[in-house]
Amino acid sequence: CIAAVGTVLMHRQRLLALLLLSVVGLIVALTFVKFSAPDLALTQLSVEVVTVVLLLLALYFLPDRTPVESSLGRRSRDLVLALAAGLGASALTWAVLTRPYESIAGFFLDNSVPGGGGTNVVNVILVDFRGFDTLGEITVLAIAAIGIFALLEGLRLTAPEEDSTGRQWSWDLHPVVMAAFSRLLLPLALLVAVFVLLRGHNLPGGGFIAGLITAIALITQYLANGIAWTGSRMSARLHPMIGIGLLIATATGLASWVFGYPFLTSTYTYLNWPLVGKFEVASAMLFDLGVFLVVVGVTLVILLRLGHLHDANRPHKTAGNTEEDA
């Protein structure tokens, strides 16, 4: 609550407001942990990191401070409207939560293992019971990425050469310590992402969280080492990844038709491998893989377009500096 109020009071100082707003997201994630919702907490934390990076890249092209453009009367009107909306939403929430209702949670708890073959009820809901919703959501993500790519393609903006106090931007764009550690952490981060992806059907994790972790790991390389260094080692054309992810997720649903079942009906079985032992294989893992590819592709397409915009429009180098020095 303090961070939310601080965001309102400091909204004209955009960087400070963003930091305070990120505190709100962090506390929301901790609230999910408090009430035993690790999947939601992992998702919230990952989204917070990606969103803060995206907003920082966008804020670079905006003034540090928002000018005062509203009168006292307009601010008073906005305050009344905000209080009315807040009180109305609070009253509606209170009315819903205090009414007797019959929860459907028991159905999912009882049918998660026999119906979906997974003990992580949240993930089973996302990739099985309500898989069509998830397919629609990743489709919307893909459309959003295409729209943002089209909007930023060929865009030219004037980047500020100094901050609001007149200080020149530092040319130490890629500190050695950060660059070295980011390269060492990349394999570990990708390993964690694969682990989270594979365990998602039975333990906290899944394709969406794994995709965000992978995107964060790769974005860190761009932030620490620059677009030129990272681009020479990883293709920046990630559009096919989004399409492949959508195709895999859709093909998983279409495959059930071949066997006479409704769209997106999943199945599972157990295999025994030497040394590994008995483990579960579910068709929903392919659907989760499609979600993973879409999330990675969409996140990187959006952030890399902003990153390229930042790189192309950064202030000119001072005399004597070469491209290699920068």
C-alpha positions as YAML, in Angstrom:
chain: A
units: angstrom
residues:
- id: 1
  name: CYS
  ca: [0.00, 0.00, 0.00]
- id: 2
  name: ILE
  ca: [2.85, 2.39, 0.83]
- id: 3
  name: ALA
  ca: [4.54, 1.67, -2.52]
- id: 4
  name: ALA
  ca: [1.26, 2.14, -4.40]
- id: 5
  name: VAL
  ca: [0.63, 5.49, -2.71]
- id: 6
  name: GLY
  ca: [4.26, 6.44, -3.36]
- id: 7
  name: THR
  ca: [3.81, 5.65, -7.05]
- id: 8
  name: VAL
  ca: [0.88, 8.08, -7.19]
- id: 9
  name: LEU
  ca: [2.74, 10.81, -5.30]
- id: 10
  name: MET
  ca: [5.97, 10.38, -7.29]
- id: 11
  name: HIS
  ca: [4.40, 9.69, -10.68]
- id: 12
  name: ARG
  ca: [6.05, 12.74, -12.26]
- id: 13
  name: GLN
  ca: [9.48, 11.23, -11.53]
- id: 14
  name: ARG
  ca: [9.15, 8.34, -13.95]
- id: 15
  name: LEU
  ca: [12.12, 6.19, -12.91]
- id: 16
  name: LEU
  ca: [11.29, 6.46, -9.20]
- id: 17
  name: ALA
  ca: [7.63, 5.69, -9.94]
- id: 18
  name: LEU
  ca: [8.64, 2.58, -11.87]
- id: 19
  name: LEU
  ca: [10.79, 1.34, -9.00]
- id: 20
  name: LEU
  ca: [7.97, 1.88, -6.51]
- id: 21
  name: LEU
  ca: [5.54, 0.11, -8.84]
- id: 22
  name: SER
  ca: [7.89, -2.87, -9.04]
- id: 23
  name: VAL
  ca: [7.76, -3.08, -5.24]
- id: 24
  name: VAL
  ca: [4.00, -3.59, -5.53]
- id: 25
  name: GLY
  ca: [4.56, -6.49, -7.91]
- id: 26
  name: LEU
  ca: [7.14, -8.04, -5.61]
- id: 27
  name: ILE
  ca: [4.80, -7.88, -2.61]
- id: 28
  name: VAL
  ca: [2.02, -9.44, -4.70]
- id: 29
  name: ALA
  ca: [4.39, -12.32, -5.49]
- id: 30
  name: LEU
  ca: [5.22, -12.71, -1.80]
- id: 31
  name: THR
  ca: [1.48, -12.75, -1.07]
- id: 32
  name: PHE
  ca: [1.12, -15.69, -3.46]
- id: 33
  name: VAL
  ca: [3.92, -17.45, -1.56]
- id: 34
  name: LYS
  ca: [2.18, -16.75, 1.73]
- id: 35
  name: PHE
  ca: [-1.01, -18.41, 0.49]
- id: 36
  name: SER
  ca: [0.80, -21.43, -1.00]
- id: 37
  name: ALA
  ca: [0.58, -20.52, -4.70]
- id: 38
  name: PRO
  ca: [4.15, -21.09, -5.94]
- id: 39
  name: ASP
  ca: [3.17, -21.21, -9.63]
- id: 40
  name: LEU
  ca: [1.60, -17.76, -9.41]
- id: 41
  name: ALA
  ca: [4.57, -16.43, -7.43]
- id: 42
  name: LEU
  ca: [7.09, -17.69, -10.00]
- id: 43
  name: THR
  ca: [5.04, -16.24, -12.84]
- id: 44
  name: GLN
  ca: [4.62, -12.89, -11.08]
- id: 45
  name: LEU
  ca: [8.34, -12.56, -10.33]
- id: 46
  name: SER
  ca: [9.31, -13.44, -13.91]
- id: 47
  name: VAL
  ca: [6.78, -11.04, -15.39]
- id: 48
  name: GLU
  ca: [8.00, -8.28, -13.06]
- id: 49
  name: VAL
  ca: [11.59, -8.63, -14.31]
- id: 50
  name: VAL
  ca: [10.58, -8.64, -17.98]
- id: 51
  name: THR
  ca: [8.17, -5.72, -17.55]
- id: 52
  name: VAL
  ca: [10.65, -3.54, -15.66]
- id: 53
  name: VAL
  ca: [13.30, -4.08, -18.35]
- id: 54
  name: LEU
  ca: [10.79, -3.27, -21.10]
- id: 55
  name: LEU
  ca: [9.64, -0.09, -19.34]
- id: 56
  name: LEU
  ca: [13.22, 1.02, -18.69]
- id: 57
  name: LEU
  ca: [14.04, 0.70, -22.39]
- id: 58
  name: ALA
  ca: [10.94, 2.74, -23.24]
- id: 59
  name: LEU
  ca: [11.55, 5.37, -20.54]
- id: 60
  name: TYR
  ca: [14.98, 6.10, -22.06]
- id: 61
  name: PHE
  ca: [13.28, 8.06, -24.83]
- id: 62
  name: LEU
  ca: [10.97, 9.98, -22.49]
- id: 63
  name: PRO
  ca: [11.80, 12.96, -20.25]
- id: 64
  name: ASP
  ca: [12.87, 12.14, -16.71]
- id: 65
  name: ARG
  ca: [9.96, 14.11, -15.30]
- id: 66
  name: THR
  ca: [6.37, 14.54, -16.41]
- id: 67
  name: PRO
  ca: [5.36, 18.20, -16.81]
- id: 68
  name: VAL
  ca: [2.49, 19.60, -14.76]
- id: 69
  name: GLU
  ca: [-0.39, 19.80, -17.23]
- id: 70
  name: SER
  ca: [-3.51, 19.45, -15.08]
- id: 71
  name: SER
  ca: [-5.23, 22.12, -13.01]
- id: 72
  name: LEU
  ca: [-6.39, 21.83, -9.42]
- id: 73
  name: GLY
  ca: [-9.97, 21.38, -10.56]
- id: 74
  name: ARG
  ca: [-9.06, 18.54, -12.90]
- id: 75
  name: ARG
  ca: [-7.02, 16.79, -10.21]
- id: 76
  name: SER
  ca: [-9.93, 17.13, -7.78]
- id: 77
  name: ARG
  ca: [-12.29, 15.62, -10.35]
- id: 78
  name: ASP
  ca: [-9.88, 12.74, -10.97]
- id: 79
  name: LEU
  ca: [-9.59, 12.14, -7.22]
- id: 80
  name: VAL
  ca: [-13.37, 11.88, -6.86]
- id: 81
  name: LEU
  ca: [-13.60, 9.48, -9.81]
- id: 82
  name: ALA
  ca: [-10.75, 7.35, -8.45]
- id: 83
  name: LEU
  ca: [-12.31, 7.15, -4.99]
- id: 84
  name: ALA
  ca: [-15.69, 6.22, -6.48]
- id: 85
  name: ALA
  ca: [-14.17, 3.51, -8.65]
- id: 86
  name: GLY
  ca: [-12.08, 2.15, -5.78]
- id: 87
  name: LEU
  ca: [-14.96, 2.07, -3.34]
- id: 88
  name: GLY
  ca: [-17.21, 0.47, -5.96]
- id: 89
  name: ALA
  ca: [-14.68, -2.27, -6.73]
- id: 90
  name: SER
  ca: [-14.11, -2.86, -3.01]
- id: 91
  name: ALA
  ca: [-17.85, -3.14, -2.35]
- id: 92
  name: LEU
  ca: [-18.31, -5.56, -5.24]
- id: 93
  name: THR
  ca: [-15.39, -7.71, -4.05]
- id: 94
  name: TRP
  ca: [-16.75, -7.74, -0.49]
- id: 95
  name: ALA
  ca: [-20.21, -8.71, -1.73]
- id: 96
  name: VAL
  ca: [-18.84, -11.61, -3.78]
- id: 97
  name: LEU
  ca: [-16.53, -12.93, -1.05]
- id: 98
  name: THR
  ca: [-19.12, -12.80, 1.71]
- id: 99
  name: ARG
  ca: [-21.88, -14.60, -0.23]
- id: 100
  name: PRO
  ca: [-22.25, -18.38, 0.10]
- id: 101
  name: TYR
  ca: [-20.97, -20.22, -2.95]
- id: 102
  name: GLU
  ca: [-20.10, -23.70, -4.11]
- id: 103
  name: SER
  ca: [-16.43, -23.99, -5.07]
- id: 104
  name: ILE
  ca: [-15.36, -26.02, -8.11]
- id: 105
  name: ALA
  ca: [-11.90, -26.54, -6.60]
- id: 106
  name: GLY
  ca: [-12.86, -30.02, -5.42]
- id: 107
  name: PHE
  ca: [-13.52, -31.16, -8.98]
- id: 108
  name: PHE
  ca: [-10.04, -30.19, -10.14]
- id: 109
  name: LEU
  ca: [-8.37, -31.67, -7.06]
- id: 110
  name: ASP
  ca: [-10.19, -34.97, -7.55]
- id: 111
  name: ASN
  ca: [-9.61, -35.20, -11.32]
- id: 112
  name: SER
  ca: [-6.14, -33.71, -11.70]
- id: 113
  name: VAL
  ca: [-4.32, -37.05, -11.52]
- id: 114
  name: PRO
  ca: [-6.90, -39.44, -13.05]
- id: 115
  name: GLY
  ca: [-8.00, -36.96, -15.73]
- id: 116
  name: GLY
  ca: [-4.82, -35.06, -16.54]
- id: 117
  name: GLY
  ca: [-2.07, -37.28, -15.17]
- id: 118
  name: GLY
  ca: [-0.45, -34.51, -13.14]
- id: 119
  name: THR
  ca: [-0.30, -33.58, -9.46]
- id: 120
  name: ASN
  ca: [0.26, -29.86, -10.12]
- id: 121
  name: VAL
  ca: [-3.39, -28.86, -10.35]
- id: 122
  name: VAL
  ca: [-2.63, -25.36, -11.66]
- id: 123
  name: ASN
  ca: [-0.61, -26.67, -14.59]
- id: 124
  name: VAL
  ca: [-3.13, -29.42, -15.37]
- id: 125
  name: ILE
  ca: [-5.89, -26.78, -15.52]
- id: 126
  name: LEU
  ca: [-3.83, -24.63, -17.91]
- id: 127
  name: VAL
  ca: [-2.79, -27.36, -20.33]
- id: 128
  name: ASP
  ca: [-5.71, -29.78, -20.01]
- id: 129
  name: PHE
  ca: [-9.02, -28.77, -18.42]
- id: 130
  name: ARG
  ca: [-8.81, -25.22, -19.79]
- id: 131
  name: GLY
  ca: [-6.22, -25.74, -22.51]
- id: 132
  name: PHE
  ca: [-8.35, -23.90, -25.06]
- id: 133
  name: ASP
  ca: [-8.10, -20.74, -22.93]
- id: 134
  name: THR
  ca: [-4.32, -21.07, -22.84]
- id: 135
  name: LEU
  ca: [-4.18, -21.60, -26.61]
- id: 136
  name: GLY
  ca: [-6.18, -18.42, -27.05]
- id: 137
  name: GLU
  ca: [-3.88, -16.52, -24.70]
- id: 138
  name: ILE
  ca: [-0.67, -17.47, -26.50]
- id: 139
  name: THR
  ca: [-2.36, -16.60, -29.80]
- id: 140
  name: VAL
  ca: [-3.11, -13.13, -28.43]
- id: 141
  name: LEU
  ca: [0.54, -12.86, -27.31]
- id: 142
  name: ALA
  ca: [1.70, -13.72, -30.82]
- id: 143
  name: ILE
  ca: [-0.61, -11.13, -32.37]
- id: 144
  name: ALA
  ca: [0.63, -8.51, -29.89]
- id: 145
  name: ALA
  ca: [4.25, -9.28, -30.80]
- id: 146
  name: ILE
  ca: [3.48, -8.86, -34.51]
- id: 147
  name: GLY
  ca: [1.76, -5.54, -33.82]
- id: 148
  name: ILE
  ca: [4.62, -4.20, -31.69]
- id: 149
  name: PHE
  ca: [7.18, -5.34, -34.25]
- id: 150
  name: ALA
  ca: [5.29, -3.52, -37.01]
- id: 151
  name: LEU
  ca: [4.98, -0.35, -34.91]
- id: 152
  name: LEU
  ca: [8.69, -0.22, -34.04]
- id: 153
  name: GLU
  ca: [10.02, -1.30, -37.45]
- id: 154
  name: GLY
  ca: [11.78, 1.65, -39.03]
- id: 155
  name: LEU
  ca: [10.92, 3.98, -36.13]
- id: 156
  name: ARG
  ca: [13.39, 6.79, -35.53]
- id: 157
  name: LEU
  ca: [13.50, 8.62, -32.21]
- id: 158
  name: THR
  ca: [15.80, 11.28, -30.82]
- id: 159
  name: ALA
  ca: [17.63, 9.92, -27.80]
- id: 160
  name: PRO
  ca: [18.58, 12.32, -25.01]
- id: 161
  name: GLU
  ca: [22.30, 13.07, -24.75]
- id: 162
  name: GLU
  ca: [22.11, 13.99, -21.04]
- id: 163
  name: ASP
  ca: [19.84, 13.52, -18.06]
- id: 164
  name: SER
  ca: [17.53, 16.14, -16.56]
- id: 165
  name: THR
  ca: [20.40, 17.62, -14.50]
- id: 166
  name: GLY
  ca: [22.64, 18.10, -17.54]
- id: 167
  name: ARG
  ca: [25.02, 15.20, -16.86]
- id: 168
  name: GLN
  ca: [26.27, 13.28, -19.91]
- id: 169
  name: TRP
  ca: [25.46, 9.59, -20.17]
- id: 170
  name: SER
  ca: [28.29, 7.27, -19.19]
- id: 171
  name: TRP
  ca: [30.04, 5.46, -22.05]
- id: 172
  name: ASP
  ca: [30.79, 2.43, -19.91]
- id: 173
  name: LEU
  ca: [27.94, 0.64, -21.64]
- id: 174
  name: HIS
  ca: [29.02, -2.89, -20.79]
- id: 175
  name: PRO
  ca: [30.83, -3.14, -17.42]
- id: 176
  name: VAL
  ca: [33.35, -5.98, -17.40]
- id: 177
  name: VAL
  ca: [32.10, -7.56, -14.16]
- id: 178
  name: MET
  ca: [28.48, -7.68, -15.32]
- id: 179
  name: ALA
  ca: [29.43, -8.98, -18.77]
- id: 180
  name: ALA
  ca: [31.64, -11.74, -17.35]
- id: 181
  name: PHE
  ca: [29.11, -12.94, -14.77]
- id: 182
  name: SER
  ca: [26.21, -12.87, -17.22]
- id: 183
  name: ARG
  ca: [28.08, -15.23, -19.55]
- id: 184
  name: LEU
  ca: [28.81, -17.61, -16.70]
- id: 185
  name: LEU
  ca: [25.21, -17.59, -15.50]
- id: 186
  name: LEU
  ca: [23.62, -18.19, -18.91]
- id: 187
  name: PRO
  ca: [24.10, -22.01, -18.99]
- id: 188
  name: LEU
  ca: [22.83, -22.29, -15.40]
- id: 189
  name: ALA
  ca: [19.76, -20.15, -16.16]
- id: 190
  name: LEU
  ca: [18.92, -22.20, -19.26]
- id: 191
  name: LEU
  ca: [19.32, -25.41, -17.25]
- id: 192
  name: VAL
  ca: [16.91, -24.07, -14.63]
- id: 193
  name: ALA
  ca: [14.44, -23.18, -17.39]
- id: 194
  name: VAL
  ca: [14.54, -26.71, -18.82]
- id: 195
  name: PHE
  ca: [14.14, -28.16, -15.32]
- id: 196
  name: VAL
  ca: [11.12, -25.93, -14.62]
- id: 197
  name: LEU
  ca: [9.59, -26.88, -17.99]
- id: 198
  name: LEU
  ca: [9.93, -30.63, -17.45]
- id: 199
  name: ARG
  ca: [8.68, -30.65, -13.84]
- id: 200
  name: GLY
  ca: [5.69, -28.38, -14.45]
- id: 201
  name: HIS
  ca: [3.07, -31.12, -14.78]
- id: 202
  name: ASN
  ca: [3.66, -32.44, -11.28]
- id: 203
  name: LEU
  ca: [5.50, -29.67, -9.43]
- id: 204
  name: PRO
  ca: [5.55, -25.85, -9.61]
- id: 205
  name: GLY
  ca: [6.68, -24.78, -13.06]
- id: 206
  name: GLY
  ca: [5.50, -25.16, -16.64]
- id: 207
  name: GLY
  ca: [5.96, -23.74, -20.09]
- id: 208
  name: PHE
  ca: [4.99, -20.15, -19.31]
- id: 209
  name: ILE
  ca: [7.35, -19.80, -16.35]
- id: 210
  name: ALA
  ca: [10.18, -21.62, -18.16]
- id: 211
  name: GLY
  ca: [9.71, -19.35, -21.18]
- id: 212
  name: LEU
  ca: [10.00, -16.23, -19.03]
- id: 213
  name: ILE
  ca: [13.13, -17.55, -17.29]
- id: 214
  name: THR
  ca: [14.74, -18.29, -20.67]
- id: 215
  name: ALA
  ca: [13.79, -14.85, -21.98]
- id: 216
  name: ILE
  ca: [15.27, -13.18, -18.89]
- id: 217
  name: ALA
  ca: [18.50, -15.15, -19.27]
- id: 218
  name: LEU
  ca: [18.87, -14.12, -22.92]
- id: 219
  name: ILE
  ca: [17.84, -10.51, -22.34]
- id: 220
  name: THR
  ca: [20.51, -10.30, -19.63]
- id: 221
  name: GLN
  ca: [23.10, -11.12, -22.31]
- id: 222
  name: TYR
  ca: [21.91, -8.18, -24.40]
- id: 223
  name: LEU
  ca: [21.95, -5.82, -21.43]
- id: 224
  name: ALA
  ca: [25.37, -6.92, -20.23]
- id: 225
  name: ASN
  ca: [27.22, -7.49, -23.52]
- id: 226
  name: GLY
  ca: [25.39, -5.37, -26.05]
- id: 227
  name: ILE
  ca: [23.39, -6.10, -29.16]
- id: 228
  name: ALA
  ca: [26.42, -6.52, -31.44]
- id: 229
  name: TRP
  ca: [28.11, -9.14, -29.26]
- id: 230
  name: THR
  ca: [24.96, -11.11, -28.48]
- id: 231
  name: GLY
  ca: [23.48, -10.77, -31.97]
- id: 232
  name: SER
  ca: [26.59, -12.35, -33.49]
- id: 233
  name: ARG
  ca: [25.98, -15.45, -31.33]
- id: 234
  name: MET
  ca: [22.18, -15.68, -31.46]
- id: 235
  name: SER
  ca: [19.78, -14.94, -34.28]
- id: 236
  name: ALA
  ca: [17.56, -11.94, -33.71]
- id: 237
  name: ARG
  ca: [14.88, -13.35, -36.04]
- id: 238
  name: LEU
  ca: [12.63, -15.05, -33.55]
- id: 239
  name: HIS
  ca: [9.38, -14.85, -35.52]
- id: 240
  name: PRO
  ca: [9.60, -18.51, -36.64]
- id: 241
  name: MET
  ca: [9.85, -19.58, -32.99]
- id: 242
  name: ILE
  ca: [6.46, -17.98, -32.28]
- id: 243
  name: GLY
  ca: [4.89, -19.73, -35.26]
- id: 244
  name: ILE
  ca: [6.42, -23.08, -34.40]
- id: 245
  name: GLY
  ca: [5.17, -22.80, -30.82]
- id: 246
  name: LEU
  ca: [1.62, -22.05, -31.99]
- id: 247
  name: LEU
  ca: [1.77, -24.95, -34.46]
- id: 248
  name: ILE
  ca: [2.94, -27.41, -31.79]
- id: 249
  name: ALA
  ca: [0.23, -26.31, -29.34]
- id: 250
  name: THR
  ca: [-2.47, -26.49, -32.01]
- id: 251
  name: ALA
  ca: [-1.21, -29.82, -33.38]
- id: 252
  name: THR
  ca: [-1.43, -31.28, -29.87]
- id: 253
  name: GLY
  ca: [-5.12, -30.42, -29.83]
- id: 254
  name: LEU
  ca: [-5.75, -31.66, -33.38]
- id: 255
  name: ALA
  ca: [-4.05, -34.99, -32.64]
- id: 256
  name: SER
  ca: [-6.84, -35.90, -30.23]
- id: 257
  name: TRP
  ca: [-9.32, -35.74, -33.13]
- id: 258
  name: VAL
  ca: [-7.46, -38.54, -34.89]
- id: 259
  name: PHE
  ca: [-8.32, -40.83, -31.97]
- id: 260
  name: GLY
  ca: [-11.93, -39.66, -31.76]
- id: 261
  name: TYR
  ca: [-11.60, -37.40, -28.72]
- id: 262
  name: PRO
  ca: [-12.53, -33.70, -28.31]
- id: 263
  name: PHE
  ca: [-10.06, -31.01, -29.28]
- id: 264
  name: LEU
  ca: [-7.10, -30.69, -26.86]
- id: 265
  name: THR
  ca: [-7.93, -33.88, -24.96]
- id: 266
  name: SER
  ca: [-4.66, -35.05, -23.41]
- id: 267
  name: THR
  ca: [-3.40, -38.48, -22.52]
- id: 268
  name: TYR
  ca: [-0.54, -39.89, -20.48]
- id: 269
  name: THR
  ca: [1.30, -43.10, -19.74]
- id: 270
  name: TYR
  ca: [4.19, -44.37, -17.63]
- id: 271
  name: LEU
  ca: [7.51, -45.66, -18.97]
- id: 272
  name: ASN
  ca: [10.38, -47.52, -17.36]
- id: 273
  name: TRP
  ca: [13.91, -46.64, -18.44]
- id: 274
  name: PRO
  ca: [17.12, -48.21, -17.14]
- id: 275
  name: LEU
  ca: [18.73, -46.14, -14.38]
- id: 276
  name: VAL
  ca: [15.94, -43.53, -14.64]
- id: 277
  name: GLY
  ca: [13.17, -45.83, -13.47]
- id: 278
  name: LYS
  ca: [9.45, -45.24, -13.82]
- id: 279
  name: PHE
  ca: [8.34, -41.82, -15.01]
- id: 280
  name: GLU
  ca: [5.30, -40.22, -16.61]
- id: 281
  name: VAL
  ca: [4.99, -39.05, -20.23]
- id: 282
  name: ALA
  ca: [1.99, -36.82, -21.01]
- id: 283
  name: SER
  ca: [0.86, -35.33, -24.32]
- id: 284
  name: ALA
  ca: [0.28, -32.08, -22.41]
- id: 285
  name: MET
  ca: [4.08, -31.69, -22.29]
- id: 286
  name: LEU
  ca: [4.03, -30.98, -26.04]
- id: 287
  name: PHE
  ca: [1.38, -28.33, -25.45]
- id: 288
  name: ASP
  ca: [3.56, -26.88, -22.69]
- id: 289
  name: LEU
  ca: [6.52, -26.87, -25.12]
- id: 290
  name: GLY
  ca: [4.44, -24.83, -27.56]
- id: 291
  name: VAL
  ca: [3.60, -22.34, -24.80]
- id: 292
  name: PHE
  ca: [7.30, -22.18, -23.90]
- id: 293
  name: LEU
  ca: [8.37, -21.35, -27.47]
- id: 294
  name: VAL
  ca: [5.68, -18.70, -27.91]
- id: 295
  name: VAL
  ca: [6.53, -16.96, -24.63]
- id: 296
  name: VAL
  ca: [10.27, -16.91, -25.40]
- id: 297
  name: GLY
  ca: [9.70, -15.69, -28.94]
- id: 298
  name: VAL
  ca: [7.17, -12.99, -28.04]
- id: 299
  name: THR
  ca: [9.16, -11.63, -25.11]
- id: 300
  name: LEU
  ca: [12.42, -11.45, -27.02]
- id: 301
  name: VAL
  ca: [10.84, -9.96, -30.15]
- id: 302
  name: ILE
  ca: [9.33, -7.11, -28.12]
- id: 303
  name: LEU
  ca: [12.39, -6.43, -25.98]
- id: 304
  name: LEU
  ca: [14.89, -6.77, -28.83]
- id: 305
  name: ARG
  ca: [12.95, -4.34, -31.00]
- id: 306
  name: LEU
  ca: [13.14, -1.81, -28.16]
- id: 307
  name: GLY
  ca: [16.80, -2.71, -27.67]
- id: 308
  name: HIS
  ca: [17.65, -2.15, -31.33]
- id: 309
  name: LEU
  ca: [15.76, 1.13, -31.19]
- id: 310
  name: HIS
  ca: [17.85, 2.13, -28.19]
- id: 311
  name: ASP
  ca: [21.10, 1.09, -29.87]
- id: 312
  name: ALA
  ca: [20.35, 2.89, -33.13]
- id: 313
  name: ASN
  ca: [19.40, 6.15, -31.43]
- id: 314
  name: ARG
  ca: [21.88, 6.41, -28.56]
- id: 315
  name: PRO
  ca: [23.94, 9.62, -28.30]
- id: 316
  name: HIS
  ca: [26.89, 10.05, -30.67]
- id: 317
  name: LYS
  ca: [30.30, 9.05, -29.39]
- id: 318
  name: THR
  ca: [32.77, 11.69, -28.36]
- id: 319
  name: ALA
  ca: [35.75, 12.48, -30.54]
- id: 320
  name: GLY
  ca: [38.46, 9.87, -30.51]
- id: 321
  name: ASN
  ca: [36.17, 6.97, -29.62]
- id: 322
  name: THR
  ca: [35.86, 4.21, -32.16]
- id: 323
  name: GLU
  ca: [33.03, 1.74, -32.66]
- id: 324
  name: GLU
  ca: [35.15, -0.94, -31.01]
- id: 325
  name: ASP
  ca: [35.75, 1.27, -27.97]
- id: 326
  name: ALA
  ca: [32.02, 1.73, -27.50]
...
